[in-house]
Amino acid sequence: MYPIATEKALNMVETQNTITYVVDLRADKKKIKGEFEKVFNVKVARVNIAIEPYNEKRAYIRLEKESSAPDVAKKLKLV
């Protein structure tokens, strides 16, 4: 698991309270949500998955309103 720091991903952090991660192809939504909540101590609202054509699975992790994606991005040194 590692975060994505593209312009689109950083815009999603600010506007949609969403962090974008590349995850293992075998990971499912429940596993991603549980690990993210445990590691960063935040509440996750939902997880969307996209499998890219070049064999990469991206997880779009939207946080609850009481949790701040920009704060998590600062911990990850994305911002």
Backbone bond lengths (Angstrom), bond angles and torsions (degrees), N, CA, C in turn:
res aa  C-N    CA-C-N  psi(-1)  N-CA   C-N-CA  omega(-1)  CA-C   N-CA-C  phi
1 M - - - 1.446 - - 1.519 109.14 -
2 Y 1.317 115.85 128.90 1.453 119.56 173.08 1.525 109.54 -150.39
3 P 1.326 116.81 149.20 1.467 120.39 -176.72 1.526 111.98 -78.20
4 I 1.323 115.05 157.67 1.454 121.88 176.82 1.530 107.89 -106.73
5 A 1.336 116.22 134.11 1.468 120.86 -175.94 1.525 111.66 -119.22
6 T 1.330 116.81 43.00 1.458 119.67 176.39 1.529 109.33 -81.44
7 E 1.308 115.88 169.71 1.459 120.10 179.38 1.532 110.79 -61.76
8 K 1.317 116.98 -41.60 1.461 121.10 178.89 1.531 110.97 -63.45
9 A 1.320 117.16 -43.95 1.465 121.18 -178.91 1.526 111.14 -65.21
10 L 1.326 117.59 -40.16 1.465 120.31 179.36 1.526 110.97 -70.19
11 N 1.325 117.65 -32.06 1.459 120.78 175.31 1.525 110.18 -66.16
12 M 1.328 117.61 -37.59 1.459 121.51 177.85 1.527 111.69 -66.63
13 V 1.327 116.89 -31.91 1.463 120.38 176.65 1.522 109.64 -61.12
14 E 1.323 116.84 -44.61 1.461 121.17 -175.91 1.522 112.94 -77.89
15 T 1.336 117.72 -41.71 1.461 119.76 -172.08 1.524 114.05 -91.84
16 Q 1.340 117.71 -34.08 1.464 120.54 -173.63 1.520 114.15 -114.90
17 N 1.329 117.70 2.78 1.465 122.30 -179.04 1.535 110.62 56.84
18 T 1.352 115.59 43.77 1.453 122.39 -174.22 1.527 110.79 -126.18
19 I 1.327 115.99 135.85 1.464 122.88 175.71 1.536 107.70 -107.45
20 T 1.334 117.04 138.13 1.457 121.70 179.88 1.531 109.38 -108.23
21 Y 1.339 115.33 129.13 1.460 122.17 -178.23 1.522 110.16 -129.29
22 V 1.312 116.44 147.47 1.460 121.84 166.45 1.520 105.86 -93.15
23 V 1.330 115.85 127.70 1.465 120.76 -175.77 1.521 109.96 -124.53
24 D 1.315 115.69 170.39 1.462 122.49 177.99 1.531 109.42 -65.00
25 L 1.306 116.82 143.09 1.462 121.36 -179.58 1.525 112.81 -61.58
26 R 1.323 118.18 -24.29 1.462 121.57 -179.10 1.527 113.14 -87.37
27 A 1.326 118.16 -8.31 1.463 121.47 -177.67 1.522 110.35 -74.27
28 D 1.335 115.84 139.92 1.452 120.04 175.79 1.535 109.62 -108.31
29 K 1.331 116.39 175.04 1.464 120.94 -174.08 1.530 112.41 -61.66
30 K 1.335 117.39 -41.71 1.465 120.85 -178.87 1.525 111.14 -63.98
31 K 1.315 116.82 -42.09 1.463 121.00 -179.48 1.533 110.63 -65.68
32 I 1.336 116.77 -43.46 1.465 121.32 179.25 1.520 110.37 -62.55
33 K 1.326 116.65 -46.09 1.469 121.27 -179.73 1.527 111.14 -60.94
34 G 1.326 116.89 -46.65 1.457 120.89 -179.28 1.516 112.93 -62.19
35 E 1.323 117.10 -45.52 1.466 120.78 179.70 1.527 111.68 -64.54
36 F 1.331 116.16 -42.91 1.469 119.74 -178.10 1.527 110.40 -64.78
37 E 1.342 117.41 -42.80 1.468 120.90 178.74 1.521 110.83 -64.16
38 K 1.327 117.12 -38.89 1.465 120.95 -178.09 1.532 111.18 -70.16
39 V 1.315 117.21 -44.36 1.462 121.01 -175.26 1.531 111.86 -71.60
40 F 1.338 117.36 -43.75 1.463 120.27 -173.45 1.526 113.76 -102.49
41 N 1.323 117.86 -3.16 1.458 122.53 177.49 1.537 111.26 55.32
42 V 1.322 116.58 50.29 1.460 123.58 177.84 1.525 108.69 -130.47
43 K 1.337 116.48 165.24 1.457 121.82 176.36 1.525 109.14 -96.97
44 V 1.315 116.96 129.62 1.461 122.55 179.56 1.524 108.67 -100.12
45 A 1.331 116.45 129.04 1.459 121.22 178.22 1.520 110.63 -79.79
46 R 1.345 116.93 -50.08 1.461 120.46 178.39 1.517 110.50 -160.36
47 V 1.328 114.29 163.79 1.461 121.97 179.28 1.527 107.80 -127.92
48 N 1.311 116.90 126.26 1.466 122.57 172.97 1.521 107.84 -110.31
49 I 1.336 114.96 144.65 1.458 121.75 -175.87 1.527 109.46 -118.40
50 A 1.329 116.12 140.71 1.463 121.89 172.15 1.527 107.82 -136.78
51 I 1.319 115.95 128.47 1.460 120.50 176.34 1.518 106.85 -100.43
52 E 1.319 114.92 117.20 1.457 121.59 -177.04 1.527 110.39 -80.18
53 P 1.333 118.45 156.40 1.467 121.66 -177.90 1.530 114.20 -62.58
54 Y 1.312 117.80 -23.96 1.462 120.74 -178.68 1.524 111.60 -94.06
55 N 1.362 115.87 34.54 1.464 123.13 172.43 1.524 113.08 61.85
56 E 1.302 116.32 47.34 1.458 123.04 178.46 1.521 108.18 -132.41
57 K 1.326 116.51 135.27 1.456 121.60 179.92 1.524 109.02 -107.94
58 R 1.336 116.27 123.22 1.456 121.02 179.64 1.514 110.00 -107.25
59 A 1.315 115.86 138.94 1.456 121.86 176.11 1.521 108.06 -114.28
60 Y 1.325 115.29 124.89 1.463 121.59 175.49 1.522 106.15 -100.27
61 I 1.338 116.05 107.26 1.465 122.61 -171.48 1.525 108.85 -103.24
62 R 1.337 116.04 107.08 1.466 120.98 179.01 1.522 108.23 -91.21
63 L 1.323 115.49 129.75 1.456 121.21 -178.71 1.523 110.77 -93.30
64 E 1.330 115.84 156.09 1.468 121.31 174.87 1.526 109.26 -65.11
65 K 1.329 116.55 163.58 1.464 120.52 -176.43 1.530 112.60 -63.45
66 E 1.342 117.32 -31.45 1.468 118.93 -179.35 1.524 112.44 -75.53
67 S 1.326 117.12 -15.29 1.461 121.73 175.81 1.523 109.31 -98.90
68 S 1.307 116.74 145.03 1.458 120.99 -174.39 1.532 110.95 -112.96
69 A 1.329 116.17 117.57 1.463 120.58 177.44 1.524 112.10 -65.49
70 P 1.355 119.93 -38.45 1.467 118.40 176.29 1.534 113.27 -60.13
71 D 1.335 117.59 -34.25 1.468 119.95 177.20 1.532 110.89 -66.68
72 V 1.326 117.06 -40.67 1.459 120.81 177.46 1.520 109.88 -66.32
73 A 1.325 116.95 -38.91 1.478 120.84 178.22 1.523 110.81 -63.09
74 K 1.318 117.02 -36.40 1.478 120.33 176.58 1.524 110.75 -66.03
75 K 1.329 117.36 -39.60 1.470 120.49 177.14 1.524 110.87 -62.63
76 L 1.343 115.69 -35.55 1.463 121.00 -179.94 1.531 112.16 -83.42
77 K 1.330 116.18 -4.28 1.469 123.63 -178.31 1.539 111.98 60.87
78 L 1.337 115.01 39.31 1.464 121.08 175.02 1.520 111.27 -86.45
79 V 1.325 115.89 -26.79 1.470 121.34 -177.32 1.517 109.46 -110.18
